[in-house]
């Protein structure tokens, strides 16, 4: 697995060299766009808006438009010049409770892996955070962007979550109406929740829609006719009746 980012975790005067490795993967089925008429692949070309010629990756540079039609170009060296040694370090600014960070701020997960010479300090940080039930909040520059990070200790290592900055998080377009509910409805809902409480075991769940897509794709490859499965959906309008039926299905008498 290729390393996504190299740096050093710092807290106080302690520096821990680490590599960050992506912790999730894309298992989606990917499709190509085809011409409806003859089934040929539709391709996209990068073309210069001035001369009309196709432009290769080596001939493309980043530019910032400071006035309409006027650009200042930036090279990789320019981006590196903006980074100080502190920017390159995963600098822990504070420790806090995991529950203090709203889920909406979490973006992408990485495994932090200690590099040569960092094992003992890494384990010290992991155990100290785990024993104190705290996470670290840090900042660093990854690529050309500064990232806010959460360092979360686990039983075996440290996960690093990139976080959105506050100005990147949108408020809900509309607040839900806090409609009055009866004491009986509330108690039945709580009973239903209690009946459905279980340990979360991620290995029990799989992408069933993706499996159905594979069945359709394989069927089409073999020239089979594919039909949609017939499923009956019970639409219960009355809230109390829906709660009663749900409790019955959960085995609550």
Beta strands, then each sheet from edge to edge (+ up, - down):
strand 1: 5-11
strand 2: 14-22
strand 3: 62-67
strand 4: 70-74
strand 5: 90-96
strand 6: 106-114
strand 7: 135-142
strand 8: 145-153
strand 9: 158-163
sheet 1: 1+ 2- 6+ 9- 8+ 7- 5+ 1+
sheet 2: 3+ 4-
end
